[in-house]
Amino acid sequence: MNAARDILARLRLPDGRLWVDAAVDFQVDDARAVLEGERPYNFLTRSRGSSKTGDLSAVALALLLSVDTPERLYWLAADGGQGTLAIDAIDGYARRTSGLASELEMLTREVRAPRSGARLEVLPADAPGAWGLNPFAVFVDELANWTDGPAARRLWEAASSAVAKRADARLVVLTTAGAPEHFARKVLDSAEQGELWRVNEIHGPAPWADPARIEEQRSRLPDAVFRQLFQNEWTAAAGAFLDPAVVDAAFVLDGEAPAYGGRSYVASLDLGMVNDRTVFAIGHRGEGEAVLLDRMMAWKGSRLRPVDLEEVERYIVVAHQAYRFKLRLDPWQGLDLAQRLRKQGIQAEEFNFNEGSKQRLAATLLQSLNAGHLSLYEAEGLREELLGLRLKQKNSGAWSFDHERRGHDDRAVALALMTVAALESPNHGPAGIVPKENNPWASGRGRKRRPAQVASSASGRGVPAQPIAAKRPPWFEGMDGAEILDGVRKGVPGKRRQHR
């Protein structure tokens, strides 16, 4: 394999350095073991940011160009997107390294070496079966992040058993640690006992990682997930999602807040009909990354009396007349509601819940609370829900929060959805406090935080706050904001009140 080593020594990184000059000891040791080690199989683990895909791509490229016969090499990835990263990395090495580009033919999921006829093919874990392979080498990227399902297991079994067909075949797994119950951990346990396997686990962040950036990740990730990703520990992600002390520190506001001019409000709606609650939240962005909760309302249904979406709609319409918010809502059973709200002049945007978006919500909520950026008031049931959240991680590595058995997380979801929307909105800086008598939407209590101080427009940090005069239907005249919301909340239309 001297030819492969020579090719590896020529490869250049994006910053112009040679790979061999930039690599630290464990990178060189792993590359040498894969290319020419006595043991044909390698199971390697490193933390996030430790050049896993980059190093594995360099080794695969070196091996591909070193053979003189039409060998078949395979790259196994979690999905097509992950496999594309390998193709892109190889293409980058070829373009930056003198003389290599002409020796390769780059396809969408395949790299060919025309001189020898050898090729490297990407096989996603969600692809159809791969039985019948006769590989010269198999490279397995991020095994612990594969979905732990039948298709992924079949691909692993097909490829890993295929290397037994030939005496010169090589197999390497390079991944970050994950959940102990993932099948990748079982592969590692078996490798540690096997005579044909070399195992090398590098714990801790990459030696070139910026400590400040690592600490920022620590603040926004659950502890178990941080230990998996940046300490490279096989750790079960379970237990409380939030630190009780962090939750307690967030409740710094006295109560609901009135609407102020010069402020961009956002709102969220998480829909539940029977077992879950429907929760509506209004908030805004303060200075920097600060987000404040202004109002939260919850409706509880039952099998006999599900949540009345018309009642929810009335509440949202009245609230919008004062706060002029942009609404983000759960599309589940909410598409018709969203269309009706749009016809009434409310900007309503669906938020599709999937594995990735749930993790985004959870990460934003966690980071905002841990950093002290999220300010809350004692909305009914909110504190209890936050304290009851549990960390939930799928075998693919994706994580989010869930509620305890017989518990709920609807308020937490609505809060997270509002927080994400607020952080995407303009930052208007601090705003003044308008006395209750000047604003019909005041809650009757002041806010413990944000002293009565109006930002100067000349400061560039905000605009003077002015109470918004809510434009209300004629049957609401003579009622203050609290009465209106209470009436809508109880399903008692204001029009009937006037005619009594």
C-alpha positions in Angstrom: 0.0 0.0 0.0 3.0 2.3 -0.4 1.2 3.8 -3.5 -1.8 4.7 -1.4 0.4 6.3 1.3 2.2 8.4 -1.4 -1.2 9.6 -2.8 -2.4 10.5 0.7 0.8 12.5 1.2 0.0 14.7 -1.8 -3.6 15.6 -0.9 -4.2 19.3 0.0 -6.7 20.8 2.4 -8.9 23.9 1.7 -6.3 26.1 3.4 -3.5 24.9 1.1 -1.7 22.7 3.6 -0.8 19.1 2.8 -3.1 16.7 4.7 0.0 14.9 6.1 1.4 18.1 7.4 -1.8 19.2 9.2 -2.8 15.8 10.6 -2.1 15.1 14.3 -0.9 11.7 15.6 -4.3 9.9 15.9 -5.2 10.9 12.3 -1.9 9.6 10.9 -2.2 6.4 13.0 -5.7 5.7 11.9 -4.9 6.4 8.2 -1.9 4.1 8.3 -3.8 1.3 10.0 -6.6 1.5 7.4 -4.3 1.5 4.4 -1.6 -1.0 5.5 -2.3 -2.3 9.0 -2.1 -6.0 9.9 -5.7 -6.0 11.0 -8.1 -5.6 8.0 -11.0 -4.1 10.0 -11.0 -0.8 11.9 -13.6 0.7 14.3 -12.7 4.3 15.0 -14.6 6.9 17.0 -14.0 10.6 17.3 -15.9 13.6 18.6 -17.8 16.0 16.3 -15.4 18.3 14.4 -12.6 15.8 14.4 -12.3 15.5 10.6 -14.1 12.2 10.3 -15.6 12.6 6.8 -12.6 14.5 5.6 -10.1 11.9 6.8 -12.1 8.9 5.6 -12.6 10.5 2.2 -8.8 11.1 1.9 -8.1 7.5 2.7 -10.8 6.2 0.3 -9.4 8.4 -2.5 -5.9 7.2 -1.9 -7.0 3.6 -2.0 -9.1 4.1 -5.1 -6.2 5.6 -7.1 -3.6 3.1 -5.8 -5.1 0.0 -7.4 -4.4 -1.2 -10.9 -7.5 -3.4 -11.4 -11.2 -2.5 -11.6 -11.9 -2.9 -7.9 -15.2 -2.0 -6.2 -15.1 0.3 -3.1 -18.2 1.3 -1.2 -19.1 4.2 1.0 -21.9 3.6 3.4 -23.7 6.7 4.8 -26.8 7.4 6.9 -28.6 8.8 3.8 -28.0 10.3 0.4 -27.1 13.7 1.8 -24.4 12.4 4.1 -23.0 10.4 1.2 -22.9 13.6 -0.9 -20.5 15.1 1.7 -18.0 12.3 0.9 -18.3 12.9 -2.8 -17.8 16.7 -2.3 -14.8 16.0 0.0 -13.1 13.8 -2.6 -13.9 16.3 -5.4 -12.2 19.0 -3.3 -9.1 17.0 -2.7 -8.9 16.3 -6.5 -9.3 19.9 -7.5 -6.7 21.2 -4.9 -4.1 18.5 -5.6 -2.0 18.9 -8.7 -2.6 16.1 -11.3 -5.5 14.3 -9.5 -8.5 15.9 -11.2 -7.6 14.3 -14.6 -7.4 10.9 -13.0 -11.0 10.9 -11.7 -14.5 11.0 -13.0 -17.0 12.5 -10.5 -20.6 11.4 -10.6 -23.5 12.2 -8.3 -23.0 9.1 -6.1 -19.9 7.6 -7.6 -16.2 8.3 -8.2 -14.4 6.5 -11.0 -10.7 6.0 -11.8 -10.8 5.5 -15.6 -7.2 4.3 -15.7 -7.8 1.2 -13.6 -11.6 1.0 -13.9 -11.9 1.1 -10.1 -14.9 2.9 -8.7 -16.2 4.1 -5.3 -20.0 4.0 -4.9 -22.1 5.6 -2.2 -24.8 3.4 -0.6 -27.2 5.2 1.7 -28.6 3.3 4.7 -32.1 3.9 3.4 -31.4 2.4 0.0 -32.6 -1.0 -1.2 -30.6 -4.1 -0.3 -27.0 -4.5 -1.1 -26.5 -8.3 -1.0 -24.2 -9.7 -3.6 -21.4 -7.1 -3.2 -17.8 -8.2 -3.6 -15.9 -5.2 -2.2 -12.3 -4.4 -2.1 -13.0 -1.9 0.7 -16.0 -0.7 2.6 -16.0 2.7 4.4 -18.8 3.3 6.9 -19.5 6.9 7.9 -21.2 7.9 11.2 -22.7 4.4 11.9 -24.0 5.6 15.3 -26.2 8.2 13.5 -27.9 5.8 11.2 -31.6 5.2 11.8 -31.7 2.0 13.9 -34.2 0.3 11.6 -34.4 -2.8 9.5 -33.2 -1.2 6.3 -30.1 0.2 7.9 -29.3 -3.0 9.7 -29.7 -5.0 6.5 -27.2 -2.7 4.7 -24.7 -3.1 7.5 -25.1 -6.8 7.5 -24.8 -7.1 3.7 -21.7 -4.9 3.5 -19.9 -6.1 6.6 -20.4 -9.8 5.7 -19.3 -9.2 2.1 -15.7 -8.3 3.1 -15.4 -11.9 4.3 -15.5 -13.0 0.6 -11.9 -11.9 -0.1 -8.8 -12.2 1.9 -7.6 -8.7 0.9 -10.8 -6.8 1.6 -10.7 -3.9 4.2 -13.5 -2.4 6.3 -13.4 0.8 8.4 -16.1 2.4 10.6 -15.6 6.0 11.6 -18.3 7.5 13.8 -19.0 9.7 16.8 -20.4 7.8 19.8 -24.1 7.6 20.2 -26.7 5.9 22.3 -25.6 2.6 24.0 -28.7 0.8 22.7 -27.9 1.6 19.1 -26.8 -1.4 17.0 -23.5 0.5 16.4 -22.5 0.0 20.0 -23.1 -3.8 19.6 -20.8 -3.7 16.6 -18.2 -2.0 18.7 -18.5 -4.5 21.5 -18.0 -7.3 19.0 -15.0 -5.6 17.4 -13.3 -5.2 20.8 -13.4 -9.0 21.1 -12.4 -9.7 17.5 -8.9 -10.6 16.4 -9.3 -9.0 13.0 -10.4 -5.7 14.4 -8.5 -2.6 15.5 -10.4 -0.3 17.8 -9.4 3.3 18.4 -11.6 5.7 20.3 -10.4 9.4 20.8 -12.3 11.1 23.6 -12.8 14.8 24.1 -13.1 17.7 21.6 -10.8 17.9 18.6 -7.4 19.4 19.6 -7.9 22.3 17.2 -11.4 23.1 18.4 -12.0 26.6 19.8 -12.8 26.2 23.5 -15.3 29.1 23.4 -17.3 27.4 20.6 -17.2 24.2 22.6 -18.6 25.9 25.6 -21.3 27.5 23.5 -22.3 24.0 22.4 -22.4 22.9 26.0 -24.9 25.7 26.8 -27.3 24.7 24.0 -27.2 20.9 24.2 -28.5 18.5 26.8 -25.6 17.2 28.9 -25.9 13.7 27.6 -26.0 14.8 24.0 -23.0 17.1 24.5 -21.1 14.2 26.0 -21.9 12.0 23.0 -21.0 14.7 20.4 -18.1 16.5 21.9 -16.7 14.1 24.5 -17.3 11.0 22.3 -18.9 9.1 25.1 -21.5 6.3 24.6 -24.1 7.8 26.9 -27.8 7.3 27.2 -29.7 10.5 26.6 -32.4 10.4 29.3 -33.6 12.2 32.4 -34.7 15.8 33.0 -34.5 18.1 30.0 -34.0 21.3 31.9 -32.2 22.2 35.1 -34.7 23.3 37.8 -32.5 26.2 38.8 -32.4 27.4 35.2 -36.2 27.2 35.0 -36.6 29.1 38.2 -34.3 31.8 37.1 -36.4 32.4 33.9 -39.6 33.5 35.9 -38.7 37.1 36.3 -41.9 38.8 35.0 -44.9 39.7 37.2 -47.6 38.8 34.7 -49.1 39.4 31.3 -48.0 42.4 29.3 -49.9 45.0 27.4 -49.3 45.7 23.7 -46.8 48.5 22.9 -46.3 50.4 19.6 -42.9 50.1 17.9 -42.6 46.4 18.9 -42.8 43.4 16.6 -44.9 40.7 18.2 -45.0 37.0 17.3 -47.4 34.3 18.4 -47.6 30.6 18.3 -50.4 28.0 18.4 -50.0 24.4 19.3 -53.2 22.5 18.7 -54.6 19.7 20.8 -58.2 18.6 20.8 -58.8 15.8 23.3 -55.9 14.5 25.4 -53.6 17.4 24.7 -54.2 21.1 25.2 -54.4 23.9 22.6 -52.0 26.6 23.7 -51.6 30.1 22.3 -48.6 32.3 23.2 -47.6 35.9 22.4 -44.1 37.2 22.9 -41.5 39.5 21.5 -37.8 39.9 21.1 -35.9 42.3 23.4 -32.3 43.4 23.3 -29.9 41.0 21.6 -31.1 37.4 21.9 -33.6 38.2 24.7 -37.2 36.9 24.3 -40.1 37.8 26.6 -43.4 36.0 27.0 -46.3 38.4 27.0 -49.3 36.2 27.1 -50.2 32.5 27.2 -53.6 30.9 27.0 -54.6 27.2 27.1 -57.8 25.3 26.3 -58.4 21.8 27.6 -60.7 19.4 25.8 -62.1 16.0 26.5 -63.5 13.1 24.5 -67.0 14.4 25.1 -66.1 18.1 24.5 -63.0 18.6 22.3 -61.4 22.0 22.1 -63.7 24.4 20.3 -61.5 25.9 17.5 -64.0 28.6 16.8 -63.5 29.8 20.4 -59.7 29.7 19.8 -60.2 31.6 16.6 -62.2 34.4 18.3 -59.5 34.8 21.0 -56.7 35.0 18.4 -58.6 37.6 16.3 -59.2 39.8 19.3 -55.6 39.5 20.5 -54.3 40.3 17.0 -56.3 43.6 17.0 -53.9 44.8 19.7 -50.7 43.0 19.2 -50.6 42.8 15.4 -48.4 39.6 15.7 -47.3 37.2 13.1 -48.7 33.7 13.9 -46.9 30.4 13.6 -49.0 27.4 14.1 -49.1 23.6 14.1 -50.7 22.5 10.8 -52.3 19.4 12.5 -56.0 20.1 12.2 -55.1 23.8 11.8 -55.0 24.3 8.0 -58.6 25.4 7.9 -58.1 27.7 10.9 -55.0 29.2 9.3 -56.9 30.0 6.1 -59.7 31.6 8.1 -57.3 33.7 10.0 -55.5 34.9 6.8 -58.9 36.0 5.5 -59.1 38.2 8.6 -55.8 39.9 7.9 -53.6 37.7 10.2 -50.3 36.5 8.9 -50.4 32.8 9.7 -47.6 30.4 8.8 -47.6 26.7 9.3 -44.7 25.1 11.2 -44.3 21.5 10.1 -43.2 19.1 12.9 -40.6 16.5 11.9 -37.5 15.1 13.4 -35.3 18.0 12.5 -37.7 20.8 13.4 -38.5 19.2 16.8 -34.8 19.2 17.6 -34.5 22.8 16.5 -37.4 23.8 18.8 -35.8 21.9 21.7 -32.3 23.3 21.1 -33.6 26.9 20.9 -35.7 26.5 24.1 -32.7 24.9 25.9 -30.2 27.4 24.8 -32.4 30.4 25.5 -33.1 29.2 29.0 -29.6 28.2 29.8 -28.2 31.5 28.6 -30.8 33.5 30.6 -32.3 35.0 27.5 -35.9 33.8 28.0 -38.1 35.8 30.4 -41.3 34.2 31.6 -44.2 35.0 34.0 -46.2 32.4 36.0 -48.7 31.4 33.2 -50.9 28.7 34.6 -49.2 25.3 34.3 -46.1 26.6 32.5 -43.5 26.1 35.3 -44.8 22.6 36.0 -44.6 21.6 32.3 -41.1 22.9 31.9 -39.9 21.0 35.0 -41.6 17.8 33.8 -39.9 17.7 30.4 -37.7 14.7 29.7 -34.9 14.4 27.2 -35.8 12.1 24.3 -33.3 10.8 21.8 -34.0 8.5 18.8 -31.6 5.9 17.8 -30.6 8.0 14.8 -29.1 10.6 17.3 -31.9 13.2 16.8 -33.1 14.5 20.1 -35.9 16.7 21.5 -38.1 16.8 24.6 -41.1 14.9 25.7 -43.5 14.9 28.6 -43.6 12.6 31.6 -46.2 9.8 31.6 -49.6 11.3 32.0 -48.0 14.7 31.7 -48.2 17.4 29.0 -45.8 19.5 27.0 -48.2 21.7 25.0 -47.2 24.9 26.8 -43.5 24.1 26.3 -44.0 23.4 22.6 -45.9 26.7 22.2 -43.2 28.6 24.1 -40.5 27.0 22.0 -42.3 27.8 18.8 -42.8 31.4 19.9 -39.1 31.7 20.9 -37.9 30.5 17.5 -40.2 32.9 15.7 -39.1 35.8 18.0 -35.5 35.2 17.3 -36.2 35.4 13.6 -37.9 38.8 14.1 -36.3 42.3 14.1 -34.7 43.4 17.4 -36.2 46.7 18.4 -34.4 47.0 21.7 -36.0 48.1 25.0 -39.3 49.8 25.1 -41.1 51.9 27.7 -43.8 50.7 30.1 -47.2 52.3 29.5 -49.4 52.6 32.6 -52.5 50.3 32.7 -54.9 53.2 32.5 -53.5 54.1 29.1 -53.8 50.6 27.6 -56.9 48.5 27.6 -54.8 45.3 27.3 -52.8 45.7 30.5 -53.0 42.6 32.7 -53.6 44.6 35.9 -50.0 43.9 37.1 -46.7 45.5 36.1 -43.7 43.6 34.8 -40.9 42.9 37.3 -38.3 43.3 34.6 -37.6 46.1 32.1 -37.9 49.3 34.2 -39.9 52.3 32.9 -37.3 53.5 30.4 -38.0 54.6 26.8 -35.2 54.0 24.3 -34.2 57.1 22.4 -34.7 56.8 18.7 -31.3 58.6 18.3 -29.6 55.7 20.1 -30.4 53.3 17.3 -31.5 50.7 19.9 -35.2 51.1 19.6 -38.2 53.4 19.2 -40.3 55.1 21.8 -43.1 52.8 22.9 -46.7 53.8 22.4 -49.8 51.8 23.5 -51.6 50.3 20.6 -55.2 51.4 20.4 -57.0 48.1 19.7 -59.5 48.4 16.9 -62.4 46.3 18.3 -65.8 45.3 16.9 -68.6 47.6 18.1 -70.0 44.9 20.4 -66.8 45.1 22.4 -67.1 48.8 23.2 -67.2 49.5 26.9 -65.2 46.4 27.8 -61.5 46.4 28.7 -58.9 44.0 27.3 -59.1 41.6 30.2 -62.9 41.4 29.9 -62.7 40.7 26.2 -60.2 37.9 26.6 -62.1 36.4 29.5 -65.3 36.5 27.5 -63.7 34.8 24.5 -61.9 32.3 26.8 -65.2 31.3 28.4 -67.0 31.1 25.0 -69.2 34.1 25.9 -69.3 36.5 22.8 -69.1 40.1 23.7 -72.1 40.8 21.5 -74.3 38.8 23.8 -72.9 40.7 26.8 -74.0 44.0 25.3 -77.5 42.8 24.7 -78.1 41.5 28.2 
